[in-house]
Amino acid sequence: MPRKKTEISYEEMFRGLTGALRRTAVKPTIFGYQPMPKQVLFHSSQAKGRAFLGGNRSGKTVGGGAESVMYLTGTHRFRNVPPPPVRLRGCAVDFLDGVDKIMLPEIAKWIPPSHLIKGSWESSYNKANHTLTLANESFMEFMSYEQSLEKFAGTSRHAIWFDEEPPKDIFNENMARLIDTGGDWWLTLTPVEGMTWVYDDIYLAARTNPGYFVVEVEMDENTYLSQVEIEALSMTWSEEEKEARRKGKFMAMGGLIYKMFDPSRHITRDIVHDPERWPHLKRWKHYISMDAGFNNPTAFLFSAISPDNKVVIYDEHFESGKIVAYHAECIKNKIRTLQIDPEYVVGDPSIRNTDPLTATSVQIEYTRNGLPIVLGNNDVRAGIMAVSTLLENDQLVITANCENLIRELARYRWAKWASKKSDQNKNPREEPVKKDDHAVDALRYLIAQQPEFFEEAKKKVDNFLHTSEATDPEAPYLDRALNQVRAPQSEYCPTPDFNLGGEY
């Protein structure tokens, strides 16, 4: 006998609808998610790998959690995702805080009850194996960076969410889980650890690798935070911490030297292989500069300077473990291929030092191999000031193929004292860190060899050292000196793409 249908009155239907709307208003699910502009960019990117860099409470974790729920439920608004059931993985710093206090509450906030087994979180989440399973059979397992590397092996996954920076070996092991599905990954982090592997392998790589996408968001962009709250939270942070925690910026521990270096202003596309631009640049004066090494890289930079002192670094040679004869031949081959006639090659003044066993020097060996090198000026302070001034005035650009110079410019930093106690009790050190400085040193030798750049910078440094501001303990004096002598924005170079036409 057929079961009698239960009649539902319009009044009951209305009460049910209004009750659901009331619950959604109090606790919105993914269907009520209203992303902020930077979150929209993150969600809508079609890249396989996405990094959401944000200050504290900037909305990055919200974006990561909402992205996971859209995958699990098959309700992604901004891109095509695999149909359910899908296999996801979430990775955090630890289980106690990273998973239980951050990732899980964010996931739970956005999942509609109708997508949970029996409409219940308790029925869907298995605490023993840290796995959330939905009614559509999609699941998400949660793991911790504290686990051993072999724990991250196993079967494939459709997508992985990393909340905060993972160790490099754990990241690589997780990438192997995405190979057979062609899966996606996203990373949400506040870069408080400084310029680690993420900076090199993801942040910088995203500039040239279409498979990577990076979005940066500041705490101040979170429309749900008040300015009073933001200022109170950041009051005790150092300047470096403010850059990382408030602005979501990668900061070199010790403080960046070339803070004014901005890829959007100072990097341009390859010129050498551009048939329209290279003939114009060839008419400028060309120079080569170098920093010598063996275990460390030997760096050569190729540059051109226009009659009105625009500087373009357009090529580089960067290798370690090679003898002088090898480097000399490489540079001579480049000169022939580029069909240029350099004014001179300038190098690290230490190459004149004579080896007591061989009675020769690096400078002599280069000369014997047909590449004479003049000795550069090693006034580090004035050289840094000269390079800084050119960057500040948009008078220096680097082509994108000079990857090592670009990487070092973005990381070049002041040295710190050996202990945190010394850092707090002493004035900041005025010496750069002697690491990853080979191409930037070659750049400094080039600029210091040009009197129109170097002499003016030296005067600025000398003049500043005689002012009371030079004793200010808050920052390295070159930073403060540059702040006092900044020239107005260049009128002839509003973009990094110099006008290479005209009579040059």
Secondary structure, 3 states (H helix, E strand, C coil): CCCCCCCCCHHHHHHHHHHHHHHHHHCCCHHHCCCCHHHHHHHHCCCCEEEEEECCCCCHHHHHHHHHHHHHHCCCCCCCCCCCCCEEEEEECCHHHHHHHHHHHHHHHHCCHHHEHHHCHHHHEECCCCEEEECCCCEEEEEECCCCHHHHCCCCCCEEEEECCCCHHHHHHHHHCCCCCCCEEEEEECCCCCCCHHHHHHHHHHHCCCCEEEEEECHHHCCCCCHHHHHHHHCCCCHHHHHHHHCCCCCCCCCECCCCCCHHHHEECCCCCCCCCHHHHCCCEEEEEEECCCCCCEEEEEEEECCCCCEEEEEEEEECCCCHHHHHHHHHHHHHHHCCCCCCEEECHHHHCCECCCCECHHHHHHHCCCCCEECCCCHHHHHHHHHHHHHCCCEEEECCCHHHHHHHHHCEECCCCCHHHHHHCCCCCCECCCCCHHHHHHHHHHHCCHHHHHHHHHHHHHHHCCHHHHCCCCCHHHHHHHHHCCCCCCCCCCCCCCCCCCC
